[in-house]
C-alpha cells in the first residue's frame, strides 16, 4: 500500500485558521482553507472534492477513515453535530436513532492502495442568504489516485442502494421505504386476464432486451404505455410488480417515480429535471401515476417536447396511469411514439373475482378460526358483481375485522339465528352449508353495505 507521510506540528495550523476564521464574518471558507493547507503541507498536492461523498463512501465500507487528533492546545480537533432522527413509522416500535453531521474533522483516509489526509469542512459563505459549502480537502502525493477516489465515490453516491428515485417538490430523492413496498409486490398477487398479464410482462422485458434490434431498425430505443380504467383494479400493483421484476434482472433497471411537478421553480423546471435524470440513468423505468393530474394543460406543450426527445430519450421506458383517460390531452393519449400502447384495467369478471377469492383463501390458509372452502369462492364472486378489486378487498378486510372483534361464538350465533337456507344479498340461495360459515355470514353483510354506498354515490353524481 502506498503510504503518506506528513509532519505533525504541535499546533495544526489549518484547524487554528478554521476556528479563527469562523469567529468573524466570512466571504470564502474555501479560500482560507486552501491557503492554510498549501502552507501546512508544501510537499503534498491538494484536490478539493465537492460534497461529503467521501465520508458516506467510507461509512458504507468502501474505504476506511480514522480521525486524526492533532489540533493542539486549546483547539478541538473536530466539530460533529449529533441529532435525532425520528422513526419512519412509530407503529414499528422504533425509538428513532441518533445521526451525526460532520462540520469539521481531519482523517487518515485509506482507499485501494493509497492513503490520503482528508479535511472535511462546512462553511456558510457567499452572497446568498443561507449558502452552504461542504467540501473534502484531499492531501495526496498522487493526484491521479485522488481523482480516481472522487470518481468512485461519486459513482457510488449516484447509485441506488435498495432505494428508488422519487421526484417530489422539485427534487429527486432516494426512497428506501418505497423500495421495500416494491419488493413486497409480486405478479402472483396481480389478478388479471392471463393473456393480458403475459403481454404486459413481455412488453416490458422485450424492450429492455432489444436495444440492438431498435438500433438495427434505426428507430429510437424508447417506449411509452398507459394503464387506464376505473380505480382499484390493479394498475398500481402491476406497476410495482414490474418495478420489482426489473430490479431483479441481472442488470437491474432503475425506477424513477414522479409524484408531482409542483416545485418552487415551477413545473417546467420539474419536467426538465425529471427527463435529465432519466437520460442520465437510462436504461430506466420512468413512472407517472395519475398522469392526468400531473400533466396539466399549462405544461402540456413543454412535457410533450421532452417526451418527443429533442435531446434523445434512448433507453427510457415511460409508463403513465390514469383513472380518467378522457381527461388526458389527445396529444398524449392518442399519439403513438409518445405513449405507444394503452392497456385497459376493467372491473373484474366472475372468473377474476373467483381467482381473487382464491388469493384470499391462500392468505387465510393458516388461520384456524376462519373456514374458507373452495365453494365459497364462487359464492362470494357471485355477490360481488360490479365490484373492483379494491371493493372486494374492503369486503374481505371488513368481514375479517368483524369476525376478530365479535369473536367466533357471536358470529356462529348470528349464523344460527339466520337459519338454514338464508337468502344472500343478491336474492340467491347459497350453497348447502355455507350459511354455517362465519366468513360467509360476515362478508355478505359487508358486501351489502358497500353496494349501498356504491348506489348512493351513483345517485349523487
C-alpha positions as CSV (number, residue, x, y, z in Angstrom):
1,X,0.0,0.0,0.0
2,X,1.2,3.5,-0.9
3,X,1.8,5.4,2.4
4,X,1.6,9.1,3.0
5,X,3.8,10.9,5.4
6,X,3.5,14.4,6.6
7,X,4.8,16.4,9.5
8,X,2.6,16.5,12.6
9,X,3.1,20.0,14.1
10,X,2.4,20.9,17.7
11,X,-0.4,23.1,16.5
12,X,-2.4,22.2,13.4
13,X,-2.4,25.5,11.6
14,X,-5.4,24.5,9.4
15,X,-7.5,23.8,12.4
16,X,-6.4,27.0,14.0
17,X,-7.2,29.0,10.9
18,X,-10.7,27.4,10.5
19,X,-11.7,28.4,14.0
20,X,-10.1,31.8,13.8
21,X,-11.9,32.4,10.5
22,X,-15.2,31.0,11.8
23,X,-15.3,33.6,14.6
24,X,-15.9,36.5,12.3
25,X,-17.6,37.3,9.0
26,X,-16.6,35.0,6.2
27,X,-16.5,35.5,2.5
28,X,-14.9,32.2,1.5
29,X,-14.0,29.4,3.8
30,X,-12.7,27.6,0.8
31,X,-10.1,30.3,0.1
32,X,-8.8,30.4,3.7
33,X,-8.7,26.6,4.0
34,X,-6.8,26.2,0.7
35,X,-4.3,28.8,1.8
36,X,-3.7,27.2,5.1
37,X,-3.4,23.7,3.7
38,X,-0.9,24.9,1.0
39,X,1.3,26.4,3.7
40,X,0.9,23.5,6.1
41,X,1.6,20.7,3.6
42,X,4.0,22.1,1.0
43,X,5.1,18.6,-0.1
44,X,1.6,17.3,-0.9
45,X,-0.9,18.2,-3.6
46,X,-4.4,19.4,-2.8
47,X,-7.5,18.2,-4.5
48,X,-10.9,19.5,-3.4
49,X,-13.9,17.2,-3.6
50,X,-17.2,19.0,-3.6
51,X,-19.7,17.5,-1.2
52,X,-19.2,14.9,1.5
53,X,-19.5,11.8,-0.7
54,X,-16.1,10.6,0.6
55,X,-17.4,10.3,4.1
56,X,-20.5,8.3,3.1
57,X,-18.4,6.2,0.8
58,X,-16.2,5.2,3.7
59,X,-19.1,4.7,6.1
60,X,-20.6,2.2,3.6
61,X,-17.4,0.1,3.9
62,X,-15.7,1.0,0.6
63,X,-12.8,2.9,2.3
64,X,-11.5,3.4,5.9
65,X,-11.1,6.7,7.7
66,X,-9.5,7.3,11.0
67,X,-9.9,10.6,12.9
68,X,-6.7,12.4,13.5
69,X,-6.4,14.5,16.7
70,X,-3.6,16.9,16.3
71,X,-5.2,20.3,16.7
72,X,-3.0,21.4,19.5
73,X,-3.7,23.2,22.9
74,X,-7.0,25.0,23.2
75,X,-8.4,23.8,19.9
76,X,-11.0,21.0,19.3
77,X,-10.0,18.5,16.6
78,X,-13.5,18.3,15.2
79,X,-17.0,19.6,15.2
80,X,-19.6,16.9,14.8
81,X,-23.3,17.6,15.3
82,X,-25.5,14.9,16.8
83,X,-29.2,15.0,16.0
84,X,-32.2,12.9,16.5
85,X,-33.9,11.2,13.5
86,X,-37.5,10.1,14.3
87,X,-38.6,6.6,13.2
88,X,-40.2,6.4,9.7
89,X,-43.1,4.5,11.3
90,X,-43.8,4.8,15.0
91,X,-46.0,1.7,14.7
92,X,-42.9,-0.4,14.2
93,X,-41.8,0.2,17.8
94,X,-38.6,2.0,16.9
95,X,-37.5,4.9,19.2
96,X,-35.7,6.6,16.4
97,X,-31.9,6.9,16.0
98,X,-29.1,9.4,16.5
99,X,-27.4,10.8,13.4
100,X,-24.1,12.7,13.2
101,X,-23.2,15.5,10.8
102,X,-19.6,16.4,10.4
103,X,-18.9,20.2,10.3
104,X,-15.2,19.9,10.6
105,X,-12.8,17.0,11.0
106,X,-9.5,15.6,9.9
107,X,-9.0,12.0,8.8
108,X,-6.4,9.5,7.6
109,X,-8.3,8.1,4.7
110,X,-7.3,4.7,3.0
111,X,-8.8,3.5,-0.3
112,X,-7.5,0.9,-2.7
113,X,-3.7,1.0,-2.4
114,X,-3.4,4.7,-1.4
115,X,-3.5,6.8,1.7
116,X,-4.7,10.4,2.0
117,X,-5.1,13.1,4.6
118,X,-8.7,14.4,4.3
119,X,-10.1,17.5,5.9
120,X,-13.9,17.8,5.9
121,X,-15.1,21.3,6.4
122,X,-18.5,23.0,6.2
123,X,-18.8,26.7,5.6
124,X,-21.6,29.2,5.2
125,X,-20.2,31.6,2.6
126,X,-21.0,33.6,-0.4
127,X,-23.7,36.2,-1.2
128,X,-26.8,34.0,-0.8
129,X,-28.9,34.2,2.3
130,X,-28.0,30.7,3.5
131,X,-25.3,29.3,1.3
132,X,-23.7,26.1,2.3
133,X,-20.3,24.6,1.3
134,X,-19.5,21.1,2.3
135,X,-16.1,20.0,0.9
136,X,-13.5,17.4,1.4
137,X,-9.9,18.6,1.0
138,X,-7.7,15.8,0.0
139,X,-3.9,15.9,0.6
140,X,-2.1,13.4,-1.6
141,X,1.2,12.6,-3.2
142,X,-0.7,11.3,-6.3
143,X,-3.5,13.4,-7.8
144,X,-4.5,10.7,-10.2
145,X,-5.3,8.5,-7.2
146,X,-7.3,11.3,-5.6
147,X,-9.3,11.8,-8.9
148,X,-10.0,8.1,-9.0
149,X,-11.2,8.1,-5.5
150,X,-13.6,11.0,-6.2
151,X,-14.9,9.3,-9.3
152,X,-15.5,6.0,-7.4
153,X,-17.2,7.8,-4.5
154,X,-19.3,9.9,-6.9
155,X,-20.5,6.8,-8.9
156,X,-21.4,5.1,-5.6
157,X,-23.4,8.1,-4.4
158,X,-25.3,8.2,-7.7
159,X,-26.3,4.6,-7.5
160,X,-29.4,3.1,-5.8
161,X,-28.8,1.1,-2.7
162,X,-32.1,-0.7,-2.1
163,X,-33.8,2.5,-3.0
164,X,-36.0,4.1,-5.7
165,X,-35.6,7.6,-7.1
166,X,-38.6,9.7,-6.2
167,X,-39.3,13.2,-7.6
168,X,-41.3,15.4,-5.3
169,X,-41.5,19.1,-4.6
170,X,-38.9,19.9,-7.2
171,X,-36.2,17.5,-6.0
172,X,-35.0,13.9,-6.7
173,X,-34.5,11.9,-3.6
174,X,-34.0,8.2,-2.8
175,X,-36.7,6.3,-1.0
176,X,-35.9,3.1,0.9
177,X,-39.5,2.9,2.1
178,X,-40.9,2.8,-1.5
179,X,-38.3,0.2,-2.4
180,X,-39.5,-2.1,0.5
181,X,-43.0,-1.7,-0.7
182,X,-42.0,-2.6,-4.2
183,X,-40.1,-5.7,-3.0
184,X,-43.3,-7.0,-1.4
185,X,-45.1,-6.7,-4.7
186,X,-45.4,-9.8,-6.9
187,X,-47.1,-10.7,-10.1
188,X,-48.6,-13.6,-8.2
189,X,-50.7,-11.1,-6.3
190,X,-51.9,-9.4,-9.6
191,X,-55.3,-10.9,-10.7
192,X,-55.6,-10.1,-14.4
193,X,-56.5,-12.0,-17.6
194,X,-53.6,-14.3,-18.1
195,X,-53.2,-13.2,-21.7
196,X,-53.1,-9.5,-20.7
197,X,-50.6,-10.2,-17.9
198,X,-48.3,-12.1,-20.2
199,X,-48.5,-9.3,-22.8
200,X,-47.7,-6.7,-20.2
201,X,-44.6,-8.5,-18.9
202,X,-43.4,-9.3,-22.4
203,X,-43.9,-5.7,-23.5
204,X,-41.5,-4.5,-20.8
205,X,-38.9,-7.3,-20.9
206,X,-38.7,-7.3,-24.7
207,X,-38.0,-3.6,-24.7
208,X,-35.0,-3.8,-22.3
209,X,-33.7,-6.8,-24.2
210,X,-34.0,-5.2,-27.7
211,X,-31.5,-2.4,-27.8
212,X,-29.7,-3.9,-30.8
213,X,-33.0,-4.6,-32.6
214,X,-34.0,-0.9,-32.3
215,X,-30.6,0.2,-33.5
216,X,-30.8,-2.2,-36.5
217,X,-34.2,-0.8,-37.4
218,X,-32.8,2.7,-36.9
219,X,-35.6,3.8,-34.6
220,X,-35.3,5.5,-31.2
221,X,-35.0,2.9,-28.4
222,X,-37.8,4.3,-26.3
223,X,-41.3,3.3,-25.4
224,X,-44.4,4.6,-23.6
225,X,-47.6,2.8,-22.4
226,X,-50.6,3.9,-20.4
227,X,-52.6,1.9,-17.9
228,X,-56.2,3.1,-17.6
229,X,-59.5,2.1,-16.2
230,X,-61.7,2.5,-13.1
231,X,-59.8,2.8,-9.8
232,X,-58.9,-0.2,-7.7
233,X,-58.3,-2.8,-10.4
234,X,-54.6,-3.4,-10.3
235,X,-52.8,-0.6,-12.1
236,X,-50.6,0.4,-9.2
237,X,-49.8,-3.1,-8.0
238,X,-49.0,-4.0,-11.7
239,X,-46.5,-1.1,-11.8
240,X,-44.9,-2.2,-8.5
241,X,-44.7,-5.8,-9.6
242,X,-42.9,-4.7,-12.8
243,X,-40.6,-2.4,-10.8
244,X,-39.7,-5.5,-8.7
245,X,-39.2,-7.7,-11.7
246,X,-36.9,-5.1,-13.4
247,X,-34.9,-4.6,-10.3
248,X,-34.2,-8.4,-10.0
249,X,-32.7,-8.6,-13.5
250,X,-29.1,-9.5,-13.9
251,X,-28.5,-5.9,-14.9
252,X,-31.1,-4.1,-12.7
253,X,-33.2,-1.4,-14.3
254,X,-33.6,1.6,-12.0
255,X,-37.1,3.0,-11.4
256,X,-37.8,6.7,-11.3
257,X,-41.2,7.6,-9.7
258,X,-42.7,11.0,-10.2
259,X,-45.2,12.2,-7.5
260,X,-45.8,15.8,-8.7
261,X,-44.4,18.5,-10.9
262,X,-45.1,21.2,-8.3
263,X,-41.9,23.0,-7.2
264,X,-40.5,26.4,-6.1
265,X,-39.1,26.8,-9.7
266,X,-42.3,25.9,-11.5
267,X,-43.5,22.7,-13.3
268,X,-41.4,23.3,-16.4
269,X,-38.2,23.2,-14.3
270,X,-39.5,19.9,-12.8
271,X,-40.1,18.4,-16.2
272,X,-36.6,19.3,-17.2
273,X,-35.1,17.8,-14.1
274,X,-37.2,14.6,-14.5
275,X,-36.1,13.9,-18.0
276,X,-32.5,15.0,-17.4
277,X,-32.3,12.4,-14.6
278,X,-34.0,9.7,-16.7
279,X,-31.5,10.3,-19.5
280,X,-28.6,10.0,-17.1
281,X,-29.8,6.7,-15.7
282,X,-31.1,5.1,-18.9
283,X,-32.0,2.4,-19.5
284,X,-34.6,3.1,-16.8
285,X,-38.3,2.9,-15.9
286,X,-40.0,6.3,-15.7
287,X,-43.3,6.3,-13.9
288,X,-46.1,8.9,-13.9
289,X,-49.0,7.7,-11.8
290,X,-52.3,9.7,-12.2
291,X,-50.9,11.2,-15.4
292,X,-54.0,13.3,-16.0
293,X,-53.4,15.1,-12.6
294,X,-49.6,15.5,-13.1
295,X,-49.6,17.0,-16.6
296,X,-51.9,20.0,-16.7
297,X,-52.8,22.0,-19.8
298,X,-50.3,24.7,-18.7
299,X,-47.3,22.4,-19.1
300,X,-48.6,20.0,-21.8
301,X,-46.5,21.5,-24.6
302,X,-43.3,21.5,-22.5
303,X,-44.0,17.9,-21.4
304,X,-44.6,16.8,-25.0
305,X,-41.3,18.4,-26.2
306,X,-39.4,16.4,-23.6
307,X,-41.3,13.2,-24.4
308,X,-40.6,13.6,-28.1
309,X,-36.9,13.6,-27.2
310,X,-35.4,16.6,-28.8
311,X,-32.4,15.7,-26.5
312,X,-32.7,11.9,-27.1
313,X,-34.6,9.5,-24.9
314,X,-32.9,6.2,-25.7
315,X,-33.4,3.6,-23.1
316,X,-36.4,5.3,-21.3
317,X,-39.5,3.2,-20.8
318,X,-42.3,5.6,-19.7
319,X,-45.4,4.4,-18.1
320,X,-48.4,6.5,-17.1
321,X,-51.6,5.5,-15.4
322,X,-54.9,7.2,-15.1
323,X,-58.4,6.5,-13.9
324,X,-59.8,9.0,-16.5
325,X,-58.4,8.5,-20.0
326,X,-60.8,11.1,-21.3
327,X,-59.1,13.8,-19.3
328,X,-55.8,13.3,-21.0
329,X,-54.9,15.6,-23.8
330,X,-55.2,13.7,-27.2
331,X,-51.6,14.6,-27.9
332,X,-50.7,12.3,-25.0
333,X,-53.3,9.6,-25.2
334,X,-53.7,9.2,-29.0
335,X,-50.2,9.8,-30.4
336,X,-48.0,6.8,-30.9
337,X,-44.3,7.3,-30.3
338,X,-45.2,9.2,-27.2
339,X,-47.4,6.6,-25.4
340,X,-47.4,3.7,-27.9
341,X,-49.9,1.3,-26.3
342,X,-52.8,1.6,-23.8
343,X,-53.9,-1.3,-21.5
344,X,-57.4,-1.2,-20.0
345,X,-57.9,-2.4,-16.4
346,X,-61.6,-3.2,-16.1
347,X,-63.6,-4.3,-13.2
348,X,-63.0,-8.0,-12.7
349,X,-65.3,-10.5,-14.4
350,X,-66.7,-13.5,-12.5
351,X,-63.6,-15.7,-13.2
352,X,-61.2,-13.0,-12.0
353,X,-63.3,-12.5,-8.9
354,X,-63.1,-16.2,-8.2
355,X,-59.4,-16.0,-8.6
356,X,-59.2,-13.1,-6.2
357,X,-61.2,-15.1,-3.7
358,X,-58.7,-18.0,-4.0
359,X,-55.9,-15.4,-3.4
360,X,-57.5,-14.6,-0.1
361,X,-58.1,-18.3,0.6
362,X,-54.4,-18.8,0.4
363,X,-53.7,-15.8,2.6
364,X,-56.0,-17.3,5.3
365,X,-54.8,-20.9,4.9
366,X,-53.0,-20.8,8.3
367,X,-55.9,-19.1,10.1
368,X,-57.7,-21.9,12.1
369,X,-60.5,-19.6,13.1
370,X,-61.8,-18.9,9.6
371,X,-63.1,-21.8,7.5
372,X,-62.8,-21.0,3.7
373,X,-63.8,-23.9,1.5
374,X,-63.4,-23.8,-2.3
375,X,-67.1,-23.5,-2.9
376,X,-67.2,-20.2,-1.0
377,X,-65.1,-18.6,-3.7
378,X,-67.8,-18.9,-6.3
379,X,-70.5,-17.7,-3.8
380,X,-68.5,-14.5,-3.0
381,X,-67.7,-13.9,-6.6
382,X,-71.4,-14.1,-7.5
383,X,-72.5,-11.5,-5.0
384,X,-69.7,-9.0,-5.9
385,X,-70.7,-8.4,-9.5
386,X,-69.6,-4.9,-10.4
387,X,-67.0,-4.6,-7.6
388,X,-63.5,-3.6,-8.3
389,X,-60.7,-5.5,-6.6
390,X,-60.4,-2.6,-4.2
391,X,-64.0,-3.0,-3.1
392,X,-63.6,-6.8,-2.9
393,X,-60.5,-6.3,-0.7
394,X,-62.5,-3.9,1.6
395,X,-65.3,-6.6,1.9
396,X,-62.7,-9.2,3.0
397,X,-60.9,-6.9,5.4
398,X,-64.1,-5.6,7.0
399,X,-65.5,-9.1,7.3
400,X,-62.4,-10.4,8.9
401,X,-62.2,-7.5,11.3
402,X,-65.8,-8.0,12.3
403,X,-65.1,-11.7,13.0
404,X,-62.0,-10.8,15.1
405,X,-63.8,-8.1,17.0
406,X,-67.0,-10.1,17.7
407,X,-65.5,-13.4,18.4
408,X,-66.2,-16.7,16.8
409,X,-69.1,-17.6,19.1
410,X,-71.0,-14.4,18.3
411,X,-70.6,-15.0,14.6
412,X,-71.7,-18.6,14.9
413,X,-74.7,-17.4,16.9
414,X,-75.6,-15.0,14.1
415,X,-75.4,-17.8,11.6
416,X,-77.7,-20.0,13.7
417,X,-80.3,-17.2,14.1
418,X,-80.3,-16.6,10.4
419,X,-81.1,-20.3,9.9
420,X,-80.6,-22.7,7.1
421,X,-81.2,-21.6,3.6
422,X,-80.7,-17.9,4.3
423,X,-81.1,-16.0,1.1
424,X,-78.0,-14.0,0.3
425,X,-77.7,-10.3,-0.5
426,X,-78.4,-10.9,-4.2
427,X,-81.5,-12.9,-3.6
428,X,-79.8,-16.2,-4.4
429,X,-79.8,-19.3,-2.3
430,X,-76.3,-20.1,-1.0
431,X,-74.7,-23.5,-1.3
432,X,-75.7,-26.1,1.3
433,X,-73.7,-25.5,4.4
434,X,-72.4,-22.0,3.5
435,X,-74.8,-20.3,6.0
436,X,-72.9,-22.0,8.8
437,X,-69.6,-20.4,7.8
438,X,-68.6,-17.4,9.8
439,X,-66.8,-15.8,6.8
440,X,-69.8,-16.2,4.6
441,X,-72.1,-14.6,7.2
442,X,-69.9,-11.6,7.7
443,X,-68.9,-11.0,4.1
444,X,-72.5,-10.8,2.9
445,X,-73.1,-8.0,5.5
446,X,-70.1,-6.1,4.2
447,X,-71.0,-6.6,0.6
448,X,-74.5,-5.2,1.2
449,X,-73.0,-2.1,3.0
450,X,-70.6,-1.5,0.2
451,X,-73.1,-1.9,-2.5
452,X,-75.5,0.5,-0.8
453,X,-72.6,3.0,-0.7
454,X,-71.9,2.5,-4.4
455,X,-75.5,3.1,-5.3
456,X,-75.7,6.2,-3.2
457,X,-72.6,7.5,-4.9
458,X,-74.0,6.8,-8.3
459,X,-77.2,8.7,-7.5
460,X,-75.3,11.7,-6.2
461,X,-73.3,12.1,-9.5
